[in-house]
Amino acid sequence: MRLILSLVTGVAVLTATSVAAEFTKVDSQQEFLSLISGKELRRPFVKLEVSPQGDISGVGAAWTVTGNWTWREGYFCRDLFWGGDPLGYNCQAVEAHDNRIRFTSDKGRGDSAEFRLK
């Protein structure tokens, strides 16, 4: 029984590590722009465009999303409005893997949202 439990735990740890290792941190604005240029960020009920000029636009759960962004000290900093309501200013860590991009609020210490790049 201990052997089975040890094997299951080992597989779980290896799986979690490999999933976490897939994403790599996006360190520069140039790298970020190369990922998002000409692409739409999608997740269920959300479609966003993040322009190289600093604009954010799209739709989230049928409401208009607008805002702007800058790159500051290695973070994507955005000021966002959803359906006209302010979501506030927040600097987010950005990570990418293949055609996916993940934003983690509060400089990487908060909640995350993952998008497909289409």
N, C-alpha and C positions, 0 to 999 in steps of 0.2 A: 504493500500500500504506500509506504514512504517513497519507494522508487517511482511509482506512478505519479504521485503528487509532485515529486522533484522534477520529473520530466515535463509535466504539464506546466509547472511554474517556469521552467527553463524556456519552453517554447513560447509562453506568453511574453517573457522578458525579451527574447530575441525578436519576436514579431513587433512588439511596441518599439524597440530600438530601430528596426529597419523602417518602420513607417515614419518615425520622427526624423530619421536620417534622409528621407526623400527630399524634404524641403531644405533649401539653402537660403540664407539671409541675403536680401538685396541691399547692398551697401551704398550705392550711388544713384543719383538722379538719372544719369546716363543709362545705367543698367535698367532702372525702372522704366524709362521711356522706351527702351528697346523692346521691353516685354509688352507694353500696353498700346503702343502706336498702331493705329488702324484696327484695334481689337475692341470688342465689347466684353464687359465683365458680366457674367451670368451666374445666377443661382436660382433656385425655385422662386418664382414670383418677382425676381429682380433682374433688370437689365440696365447697366450703367455704361456710360462712355466717360473716360477720363482723358481729357485732351492734353497734349504737350504744352499748350498755352496756359494751363492752370484751371480749366473749367471742368466741372462735373455735371453731368446731366443724365436723365433717364427716368425710369419708372420703378417703383417698389410697391408691390401689392396694390396696384392700380392708382397710386398717388405719384405725383410728379416729384422727382428728386433733382435738386439743384445745389450747386455749391462751388467752391474753389479750393485749390490745394497748392502747397509749396513743398519743397524738399528741404528739410532743416536738420542738420547734424545727424544725418543717416536715417531720418524718419520721414514718412509721408504724413504731412500735417494738413488736415482738411477742416473746413467749416461747411457744414452740411445742413440742408433744409429738406424735410420730407413732408409733402402735402402742405407746404407753407410754414410748417412748424420747425423751429430751430432744433437741431440735434446737438449743436455746439461744436466747439473747436476741440480737436484731439489729434495728437501725434501718434502715429501707429508704426509698429515694426512691420516690414514687408518680407515675405518669404515666397519662393517660387519653386515649382517643379513641373517640368513638361508644359502642359497647357493649363496649369492651375496656379493661382496666386492667392496668398493668404495674408490678411491684414489682422494684426493683433493690437487692440487699443492700449492706451496708456503706456506707450513706448515698449510694448511687448509684455506687459504685466496684466493685461485685462482680457476681455473676451475676444474671440477670433471669429472671422468670417472668411470663408473660402469661396472663391469664384473660379469658374472656367473661363478661359480666354478664347473667344470665338471670333 
